[in-house]
Structures are given as structure tokens and as C-alpha cells.
Amino acid sequence: MENLKETLELLYQLQEKDVKIFELKQNLINLPKLVEEKQKKIAELKASFENKKAEYVRLTSLKKEKEALLSAKEAAIAKHTSDLNTIKANDMYKNCLLEIEKAKADKSVVEDEILQLMEDIDKEMVNLKKYDEDTKAKEAEINKEIADAKLTVEKAKENIETIQKERDDFSKTIDKNILSQYERIRESRNGQGIATIDGESCSGCNMVLRPQLIVQATKCKELVYCDNCSRILFNKKGIEE
């Protein structure tokens, strides 16, 4: 076949463009998934922060309940103390004293609980502030990654458009019949319709080639196909020589 060596060389160059386009399109498929994963990570960080915040709110609410209970105990002590001035019966007077002592004991327990809660709240506040700062820093980092990914998508689209135009123009320099066969094969072979001979193997599928195929491909008198993957075989070494 006349000028087959030059045609296969052009076809191989064309495939390099096709492979680049294929890789860029794969990135376009993968990048949105990456962005979605990053957005989920941000949602998880925010949810985790809200959980931490909920604990702080719980402790604060519990402290208020204890403070209300303390006020009630102090009011009870004040009432019973006031009642002592009006009680005349000895038994009632003793009972009132017991109620005062009980209320004071309860008051002491509540005061201790409030002090512990105040300490826990202070610690939780420090931890929450630190966690908030860390969360915002991670969120900013992830948002940057998302922005970079979206920028990569836009650049990929531009590159695909540019390379596709170059590819279309370049394909016009190749024999139409051979180009048609290449197109048909590459549609079913992940965008690769031609494969180089690597030693004794096909670079497309890595299967060992029959010696006869290697000889035929090297002579370049006709199109030769891999027995396994059906790609057009191209012996670059033979052409370089």
C-alpha cells in the first residue's frame, strides 16, 4: 500500500490527540463527583460542629435549671426561717428546723453542681471555639479545592474544544479508508484504534504477537491487526529505521 508508513505515522499522531481528548473527558466525568464528595465533607463538618454546639447548649440549659432550683431552695430556707418567728409549738418548731437544714443541704449540693457545670461550660466553650476555628479552616481549604476543581473543568472544556479542532483538521490529512477503519476500532477500544509493537507484544492489550504479524507490520505493505484486540499494529521502530 503506497505511503502506508507515512499514513500510520499520521494515524499514530492522531491517536495521541484522541487519547488526550479521551483523558480530558474522563476528568470531566470524575471532577463533578469529586466536587460532590467535597461538598458532602463540608456538610459533615458542619453537622459535627452542630453536635458539639448542642452539648454546650445542653450544659448551659442545665445550669439555668440548677440556678432556678437553687433560687427555689434559697426561697424555701427564707420562708422556713421566717416561719420560726411565728411557730409556738415545739414539735412544729423542730420540724421547721429540719426543713431548713434539709433545704441548706440540698442548696449545697446544687451549688456544687452549678460550680461543676460552670467549669464544664468554660471547657466546652474553649473546645467549641477551637473546633469552630478548625472547622472553618478545613471548610475554607475544601472550598478552595472545589473552586480549583471547577476551574479545572472549565480549562478541560476549553482544551477539549481546542484539541478537537486540531484533531478534525489533522484527520483530513489521513487516507479516508484507513481513517474509517481506525475510527471504527477506537470506538470499541477506549479511544485507541492503533497500537505500537512493544518488543514482541501489542501495546494496546499487552498480548504476545505472532512473529508473522510483527514481520508484516514492519514491512508495512498492508494494514495488520492484533489477533487479540483488533487494533491496527504500528511498528515505530521499523519506520524510524
C-alpha positions as CSV (number, residue, x, y, z in Angstrom):
1,M,0.0,0.0,0.0
2,E,1.5,3.3,-1.1
3,N,2.8,5.6,1.6
4,L,1.3,3.4,4.3
5,K,4.3,4.1,6.6
6,E,3.6,7.8,6.5
7,T,-0.2,7.2,6.9
8,L,0.4,5.1,10.0
9,E,2.7,7.7,11.4
10,L,0.0,10.3,10.9
11,L,-2.6,8.0,12.4
12,Y,-0.5,7.5,15.5
13,Q,-0.2,11.2,15.9
14,L,-3.9,11.5,15.5
15,Q,-4.4,8.9,18.2
16,E,-2.3,10.9,20.6
17,K,-4.8,13.7,20.2
18,D,-7.7,11.3,20.6
19,V,-6.1,9.9,23.8
20,K,-5.7,13.4,25.2
21,I,-9.3,14.2,24.4
22,F,-10.5,10.9,26.0
23,E,-8.5,11.6,29.2
24,L,-9.9,15.2,29.4
25,K,-13.4,13.9,29.0
26,Q,-12.8,11.3,31.7
27,N,-11.7,14.1,34.0
28,L,-14.9,15.9,33.2
29,I,-16.8,12.8,34.4
30,N,-14.7,12.4,37.6
31,L,-14.4,16.0,38.7
32,P,-18.1,16.6,39.4
33,K,-18.1,13.5,41.6
34,L,-15.0,14.9,43.4
35,V,-16.8,18.2,43.9
36,E,-19.9,16.3,45.3
37,E,-17.7,14.4,47.7
38,K,-16.0,17.6,48.9
39,Q,-19.4,19.2,49.4
40,K,-20.5,16.2,51.5
41,K,-17.4,16.6,53.6
42,I,-18.3,20.2,54.3
43,A,-21.8,19.1,55.3
44,E,-20.3,16.5,57.7
45,L,-18.0,19.1,59.2
46,K,-20.9,21.5,59.8
47,A,-23.0,18.7,61.3
48,S,-20.2,17.7,63.6
49,F,-19.9,21.3,64.8
50,E,-23.6,21.5,65.4
51,N,-23.3,18.3,67.6
52,K,-20.5,20.0,69.6
53,K,-22.6,23.1,69.9
54,A,-25.6,21.1,71.1
55,E,-23.6,19.8,74.0
56,Y,-22.6,23.4,75.0
57,V,-26.3,24.4,74.7
58,R,-27.3,21.4,76.9
59,L,-24.9,22.3,79.6
60,T,-26.0,26.0,79.6
61,S,-29.6,25.0,79.8
62,L,-28.9,22.6,82.6
63,K,-27.0,25.3,84.5
64,K,-30.1,27.6,84.2
65,E,-32.3,24.8,85.6
66,K,-29.9,24.3,88.5
67,E,-29.9,28.1,89.2
68,A,-33.7,28.1,89.2
69,L,-33.6,25.1,91.6
70,L,-31.1,27.0,93.8
71,S,-33.3,30.0,93.9
72,A,-36.2,27.8,95.0
73,K,-34.1,26.3,97.8
74,E,-33.0,29.7,99.0
75,A,-36.6,30.8,99.0
76,A,-37.6,27.7,101.0
77,I,-34.9,28.5,103.5
78,A,-36.0,32.1,103.8
79,K,-39.7,31.0,104.3
80,H,-38.9,28.4,106.9
81,T,-36.6,30.8,108.7
82,S,-39.4,33.4,108.7
83,D,-41.8,30.8,110.0
84,L,-39.6,30.1,113.0
85,N,-40.7,33.6,114.4
86,T,-44.3,32.6,114.3
87,I,-44.3,29.0,115.4
88,K,-45.0,28.3,119.1
89,A,-45.4,24.6,119.1
90,N,-42.2,22.8,120.0
91,D,-42.7,19.9,117.5
92,M,-43.5,22.2,114.7
93,Y,-40.5,24.4,115.5
94,K,-38.2,21.3,115.3
95,N,-39.8,20.2,112.1
96,C,-39.2,23.6,110.6
97,L,-35.5,23.5,111.7
98,L,-35.2,20.1,110.0
99,E,-36.7,21.5,106.8
100,I,-34.2,24.4,106.9
101,E,-31.3,22.0,107.4
102,K,-32.6,19.8,104.5
103,A,-33.0,22.8,102.2
104,K,-29.5,24.0,103.1
105,A,-28.1,20.6,102.4
106,D,-29.9,20.5,99.1
107,K,-28.7,24.0,98.4
108,S,-25.1,23.0,98.9
109,V,-25.4,20.1,96.5
110,V,-27.0,22.3,93.9
111,E,-24.3,24.9,94.4
112,D,-21.6,22.2,93.8
113,E,-23.4,21.1,90.7
114,I,-23.6,24.6,89.4
115,L,-19.9,25.1,90.0
116,Q,-19.1,21.9,88.1
117,L,-21.4,23.0,85.3
118,M,-19.7,26.3,85.1
119,E,-16.3,24.6,84.8
120,D,-17.6,22.2,82.2
121,I,-19.2,25.1,80.2
122,D,-15.9,27.0,80.3
123,K,-14.0,24.0,79.0
124,E,-16.7,23.3,76.4
125,M,-16.6,26.9,75.3
126,V,-12.8,26.7,74.7
127,N,-13.1,23.4,72.9
128,L,-16.0,24.7,70.8
129,K,-14.1,27.8,69.8
130,K,-11.1,25.7,68.8
131,Y,-13.3,23.3,66.9
132,D,-15.1,26.1,65.2
133,E,-11.7,27.6,64.1
134,D,-10.5,24.2,62.8
135,T,-13.8,23.6,61.0
136,K,-13.7,26.9,59.3
137,A,-10.1,26.4,58.2
138,K,-11.0,22.9,56.8
139,E,-14.1,24.3,55.1
140,A,-12.0,27.1,53.5
141,E,-9.5,24.5,52.3
142,I,-12.2,22.3,50.9
143,N,-13.9,25.2,49.2
144,K,-10.6,26.1,47.6
145,E,-10.3,22.5,46.3
146,I,-13.8,22.8,45.0
147,A,-13.0,26.1,43.2
148,D,-9.9,24.6,41.8
149,A,-11.8,21.5,40.5
150,K,-14.4,23.7,38.9
151,L,-11.6,25.8,37.3
152,T,-10.1,22.5,36.0
153,V,-13.4,21.6,34.5
154,E,-13.6,24.9,32.6
155,K,-10.0,24.5,31.4
156,A,-10.6,20.9,30.4
157,K,-13.6,22.0,28.3
158,E,-11.5,24.7,26.6
159,N,-8.7,22.2,26.0
160,I,-11.1,19.6,24.5
161,E,-12.5,22.2,22.2
162,T,-9.0,23.3,21.0
163,I,-7.6,19.8,20.6
164,Q,-10.8,18.6,18.9
165,K,-10.5,21.3,16.3
166,E,-6.8,20.4,15.8
167,R,-7.8,16.8,15.6
168,D,-10.5,17.4,13.0
169,D,-8.2,19.4,10.8
170,F,-5.3,16.9,11.2
171,S,-7.6,14.0,10.3
172,K,-8.2,15.5,6.9
173,T,-4.5,14.6,6.0
174,I,-5.1,10.9,6.5
175,D,-6.4,8.4,3.9
176,K,-10.2,8.2,4.4
177,N,-10.4,4.4,4.2
178,I,-7.7,3.9,6.8
179,L,-9.1,6.6,8.9
180,S,-12.6,5.0,8.8
181,Q,-11.2,1.7,10.0
182,Y,-9.3,3.4,12.8
183,E,-12.4,5.3,13.9
184,R,-14.4,2.0,13.9
185,I,-11.9,0.2,16.0
186,R,-11.2,3.0,18.5
187,E,-14.9,3.4,19.3
188,S,-14.8,0.0,20.9
189,R,-11.3,0.2,22.4
190,N,-11.3,3.1,24.8
191,G,-10.4,5.6,22.1
192,Q,-7.4,3.7,20.8
193,G,-7.6,2.2,17.3
194,I,-3.9,1.8,16.7
195,A,-1.2,0.1,18.8
196,T,2.6,0.1,18.6
197,I,4.6,-3.1,18.7
198,D,6.5,-3.2,22.0
199,G,9.1,-5.9,21.7
200,E,7.0,-8.9,20.8
201,S,3.8,-7.6,22.3
202,C,0.9,-5.3,21.4
203,S,1.0,-2.1,23.4
204,G,-2.8,-1.9,23.3
205,C,-3.6,-5.2,25.0
206,N,-0.1,-6.5,26.1
207,M,-0.7,-9.8,24.4
208,V,2.3,-11.5,22.7
209,L,2.1,-11.2,18.9
210,R,2.7,-13.9,16.3
211,P,6.2,-13.4,14.7
212,Q,4.5,-13.3,11.3
213,L,2.4,-10.3,12.4
214,I,5.4,-8.4,13.6
215,V,7.2,-9.1,10.2
216,Q,4.1,-8.0,8.3
217,A,3.7,-4.9,10.4
218,T,7.4,-4.0,10.0
219,K,7.2,-4.4,6.2
220,C,4.2,-2.0,6.2
221,K,2.8,-3.3,2.9
222,E,-0.7,-3.6,4.2
223,L,-2.7,-3.0,7.4
224,V,-2.0,-5.6,10.1
225,Y,-4.3,-6.1,13.1
226,C,-3.7,-7.6,16.5
227,D,-5.2,-11.0,16.8
228,N,-6.5,-10.2,20.3
229,C,-7.7,-6.6,20.4
230,S,-8.0,-6.0,16.7
231,R,-6.1,-2.7,16.8
232,I,-4.1,-1.7,13.8
233,L,-0.4,-2.6,14.5
234,F,2.2,0.0,14.1
235,N,6.0,-0.8,14.3
236,K,7.5,2.6,15.1
237,K,11.0,1.0,15.2
238,G,10.5,-0.2,11.7
239,I,9.5,3.3,10.5
240,E,12.3,5.0,12.3
241,E,14.8,2.8,10.6
